[in-house]
Amino acid sequence: MGGSPQNNQQSYSQATPNLSIIGAHAMLFQGANDNVVPSSQGSNSGLTTITNPQAGHFDWIHPGT
């Protein structure tokens, strides 16, 4: 993202999904051990969030995790 949300607000704003134009029900899956995206991103999204207490950032897409 080229920096922290505080230092690069425009990039983070552009990368945030616009919930008003998502046509289908959206849900956020988040790992409690995610060291890439802070948990505040999920709570600020407005989406239904499912948190796995043992998952990291990429565990949702890697087979066998």
N, C-alpha and C positions, 0 to 999 in steps of 0.2 A: 504494500500500500504506500510505500515511500515515506513512512514515518508513523508516528502515533496519531490517534484521532485528534488529540489536542493540537498537533502541529500540521495536520493535513486534513482538515475538516471537509474540504470539497471532495476529495477522493473518497473518503468514507461515506459521505452523503450520496455520491453517485453510485456506490457499490451496494447501498442498502435497498432491498426490494421495496417497490412501491406497492403496498398491500391493496391499494384501491384499484389497481389494474390487473391483479392476479385473478384470473377467471375461475380457478378451481380452489378447493379447500387446500390450504398449505399448512404444513406442520414442520417444526424444527426439531431435529434430533441433535442432541448435544452430549458430549462426553464430559464428565466431571474432571477427568484428567487431561483435558484439552489444554495444551501449552501454546497453541497457536492463536485461538480466538478466545477472548475473555468471556466468562459467563454472563457478564452484563449485556453483551450483544444479544443474547437470547431473551433476556428479561425486557429489553427495550424494543424488541421487534414487534410485539403485539400478536405474535403467533402462538398457537398451542405448542408448548415445548415439552419434549420428553427427554429427560436426562438419565443417562446410564452412569452410575457411580464409578464404574471401572473402565469406561471407554476413554480413549484419547481422541485426537482430532480426526485421524484417518481410519479408525477402527470400524466405522459405519460402512466403509466401501471395500475393505480388505476381507476376502473370504477367510473363514476360520478364526476370526477374532470375535 
